[in-house]
Amino acid sequence: MRVNTRSGDASVPLSSPAWWAAGLYLVLALLAQMEFMHYVTFRGAQASAVLIVVVWYALRAELLPAALFGFVAGLFEDAFSARTGVAWTVATPLAAMFVTWLSRWFFADSIPILAGVVIAATLARRMLFWIVMALQGYPPGYARLHLHQALWEALLNAVLVSLLLLLARLRESRSS
């Protein structure tokens, strides 16, 4: 049975994370992704710290703030990326909206559920990214390669978010 946790008269309004905290996490994720994450690749894929921060925010926000946060994240990724045009700027807010829509049906405090959402968001974001890249004139022909890279990235993102959630729980248990 599915329970919609965000609709009806009895719903409790969501309290999104503070913008300053989300912005700080986004800046740290961008720095980590630009400076360190490319050293940890597996089968041509690397985990996306930016996507994990966007998913974290989108799980706790309403649709429009999540889309705006995803837009800002994607805009920064495009600004720091070579030859992506507006692909991340389009794909990231749509992925954030997808996660926000998904989060209507569950509570995101479970590691397997969170990992599943991160996998779904990674695959959706990558699909949207390559659609936009194709519309911008990127030559087709590497679909299988990009699919494999997206699948490996989804796995790496799920592992990373699971480790981060375990570390957060460990820190929380030690502080109480």
C-alpha positions as CSV (number, residue, x, y, z in Angstrom):
1,M,0.0,0.0,0.0
2,R,1.3,3.4,-0.9
3,V,0.9,6.3,1.4
4,N,1.1,9.8,-0.1
5,T,2.9,11.7,2.5
6,R,2.5,15.2,1.0
7,S,-1.1,15.7,0.0
8,G,-4.5,16.1,1.7
9,D,-5.6,18.3,4.5
10,A,-3.6,16.4,7.2
11,S,-0.3,16.8,5.5
12,V,2.5,18.6,7.3
13,P,4.3,21.2,5.3
14,L,7.8,20.3,4.4
15,S,10.6,22.2,5.9
16,S,13.3,22.4,3.2
17,P,16.9,22.6,4.3
18,A,18.2,26.1,4.8
19,W,19.4,27.7,1.6
20,W,22.8,28.6,3.1
21,A,23.4,25.0,4.3
22,A,22.3,23.6,0.9
23,G,24.5,26.1,-0.9
24,L,27.4,25.2,1.3
25,Y,26.9,21.5,0.5
26,L,26.6,22.3,-3.2
27,V,29.8,24.3,-3.2
28,L,31.7,21.5,-1.3
29,A,30.2,18.9,-3.8
30,L,31.3,21.0,-6.8
31,L,34.8,21.3,-5.4
32,A,35.0,17.6,-4.6
33,Q,33.7,16.7,-8.0
34,M,36.0,19.0,-9.9
35,E,39.2,18.3,-7.8
36,F,38.9,14.8,-6.4
37,M,36.2,12.6,-7.8
38,H,37.9,12.1,-11.2
39,Y,40.6,10.2,-9.4
40,V,38.1,7.7,-8.2
41,T,36.7,6.2,-11.5
42,F,35.4,2.8,-12.1
43,R,34.9,1.5,-15.7
44,G,34.9,5.0,-17.0
45,A,32.4,6.4,-14.5
46,Q,32.7,8.5,-11.5
47,A,30.3,9.3,-8.7
48,S,28.5,12.6,-8.8
49,A,28.6,14.5,-5.6
50,V,26.5,17.3,-7.1
51,L,23.7,14.9,-7.9
52,I,23.8,13.4,-4.4
53,V,23.4,16.9,-2.9
54,V,20.6,17.7,-5.3
55,V,18.8,14.5,-4.4
56,W,19.3,15.2,-0.7
57,Y,17.7,18.7,-1.2
58,A,14.9,17.5,-3.5
59,L,13.8,14.8,-1.0
60,R,13.2,17.4,1.6
61,A,11.8,20.2,-0.6
62,E,8.7,21.1,-2.5
63,L,8.8,20.9,-6.3
64,L,9.7,24.5,-7.2
65,P,12.5,25.0,-4.6
66,A,13.9,21.6,-5.7
67,A,13.8,22.6,-9.3
68,L,15.5,25.9,-8.6
69,F,18.2,24.2,-6.6
70,G,18.7,21.7,-9.4
71,F,18.9,24.5,-11.9
72,V,21.6,26.3,-9.9
73,A,23.6,23.1,-9.5
74,G,23.3,22.3,-13.2
75,L,24.2,25.8,-14.2
76,F,27.4,25.6,-12.1
77,E,28.2,22.2,-13.6
78,D,27.8,23.6,-17.1
79,A,29.9,26.6,-16.2
80,F,32.7,24.4,-15.1
81,S,32.4,21.8,-17.8
82,A,33.8,21.9,-21.2
83,R,31.5,21.6,-24.2
84,T,28.3,20.6,-22.4
85,G,26.3,23.6,-23.5
86,V,23.1,23.7,-21.3
87,A,22.8,19.9,-20.8
88,W,23.4,19.8,-17.1
89,T,21.3,23.0,-16.6
90,V,18.3,21.2,-18.2
91,A,18.9,17.7,-16.9
92,T,19.6,18.5,-13.2
93,P,16.4,20.4,-12.3
94,L,14.3,17.8,-14.2
95,A,16.0,15.1,-12.1
96,A,15.3,17.1,-8.9
97,M,11.7,17.4,-9.9
98,F,11.5,13.6,-10.5
99,V,13.0,13.0,-7.1
100,T,10.6,15.4,-5.4
101,W,7.7,13.6,-7.2
102,L,9.0,10.2,-6.1
103,S,9.4,11.3,-2.5
104,R,5.7,11.8,-2.2
105,W,5.4,8.0,-1.7
106,F,7.9,7.2,1.0
107,F,10.1,8.4,3.8
108,A,13.7,8.8,2.8
109,D,15.4,7.6,5.9
110,S,16.0,4.1,4.7
111,I,19.4,3.3,3.1
112,P,18.0,0.9,0.4
113,I,15.2,3.3,-0.6
114,L,17.6,6.3,-0.7
115,A,20.1,4.2,-2.8
116,G,17.2,3.2,-5.2
117,V,16.2,6.9,-5.5
118,V,19.8,7.9,-6.3
119,I,20.0,5.2,-8.9
120,A,16.8,6.3,-10.5
121,A,17.8,10.0,-10.4
122,T,21.2,9.2,-11.9
123,L,19.7,7.3,-14.8
124,A,17.0,9.9,-15.4
125,R,19.6,12.7,-15.3
126,R,22.0,11.0,-17.6
127,M,19.2,10.2,-20.1
128,L,18.1,13.8,-20.1
129,F,21.7,15.0,-20.4
130,W,22.3,12.9,-23.5
131,I,19.0,14.0,-25.0
132,V,20.0,17.6,-24.6
133,M,23.5,16.9,-25.9
134,A,22.0,15.3,-29.0
135,L,19.7,18.3,-29.5
136,Q,22.8,20.5,-29.3
137,G,24.4,18.5,-32.2
138,Y,26.5,16.0,-30.3
139,P,27.2,13.1,-32.8
140,P,25.3,9.9,-32.1
141,G,26.9,6.5,-32.1
142,Y,28.1,6.0,-28.6
143,A,24.8,5.0,-27.0
144,R,26.0,1.7,-25.5
145,L,29.1,3.3,-24.1
146,H,27.1,6.1,-22.4
147,L,24.5,3.6,-21.1
148,H,27.2,1.5,-19.5
149,Q,28.8,4.6,-18.0
150,A,25.4,5.7,-16.6
151,L,24.8,2.3,-15.1
152,W,28.2,2.3,-13.4
153,E,27.7,5.9,-12.2
154,A,24.4,4.9,-10.7
155,L,26.0,2.1,-8.8
156,L,28.8,4.4,-7.6
157,N,26.3,7.1,-6.6
158,A,24.3,4.5,-4.6
159,V,27.5,3.3,-2.8
160,L,28.6,6.9,-2.0
161,V,25.2,8.0,-0.7
162,S,25.0,4.8,1.4
163,L,28.4,5.5,2.9
164,L,27.5,9.1,3.6
165,L,24.2,8.1,5.3
166,L,26.0,5.5,7.4
167,L,28.6,8.2,8.4
168,A,25.9,10.6,9.3
169,R,24.1,8.0,11.4
170,L,27.4,7.1,13.1
171,R,28.1,10.8,13.9
172,E,24.5,11.2,15.2
173,S,24.8,8.2,17.5
174,R,28.1,9.3,18.9
175,S,26.8,12.8,19.6
176,S,23.8,11.6,21.6
